Amino acid sequence: MISSRFFAFCLAATCSAQMAIPAFAQSTMLTGVVEQPSYVRVQPGYTPMYPRYGSYSRPVALQPPVMMQAPPRTYVRTVYVRDRSTYWQRHPMIKKATIGAGIGAGVGALTGLVTHRGVLRGAAIGAGTGATIGVIRASHIMRRHPILQDVATGAVAGLGLGWAGSRRHGRIGQFTGVGAAIGLGVGLFRHLH
């Protein structure tokens, strides 16, 4: 006799396996629907009429050819296409954030070196700032508002430079304001016609 707990466990395992297999298949295959009209043609033919005379038959008359064409039908067929794009092509926001973090780490380390606030501290702050700028530049919402995107980019860049270059909060706020103003000017110059 099968216990109810064992039956529930087997049922849950089967259901989870049924849901997991398409999920793994989806990671490497894309599904799509392609509609193609398919026409069915009936070839014309002759239908002879054979009157019977004794043991043999001979054609007497032929019917005219009958051409019948079925109306076009649409068949839906699922086509699997292998996704050959790279990880960076599938995730452009992560790509831009990674590139921004690398550039920001270099700029932050240089800022920390010049201001004597620490190279590693400046690199860490710059990496975070660069990654944030990469996310802002790749965001679909910010792409719809390009002036706001430039203002946000300038503000974050000013915040990162101020934070990596000084330890006083007043200076960080001033750098953020200057960066936002520069971003606004660049955005208005580039996008207003």
Number of C-alpha atoms within 10 A of each C-alpha: 3 6 7 9 9 10 11 11 11 12 12 12 12 12 11 11 12 11 11 12 10 11 12 10 11 14 10 12 16 12 13 11 10 11 11 11 11 11 12 12 12 11 10 12 11 10 13 13 13 13 12 10 8 6 5 8 11 11 11 9 11 11 10 11 11 12 11 11 12 10 10 11 11 11 11 11 11 11 12 13 11 12 13 10 8 8 10 11 11 12 10 15 19 17 18 21 23 19 17 23 24 18 18 28 25 19 21 30 25 20 25 24 18 12 14 13 17 17 20 16 19 27 25 19 25 31 26 21 27 29 24 22 26 23 20 21 21 18 14 11 11 16 14 10 12 16 21 17 22 27 22 23 25 26 24 24 24 25 25 27 24 23 26 30 26 16 11 10 11 11 15 20 16 14 23 23 18 17 25 23 18 18 24 21 15 15 19 16 11 12 10 7 5
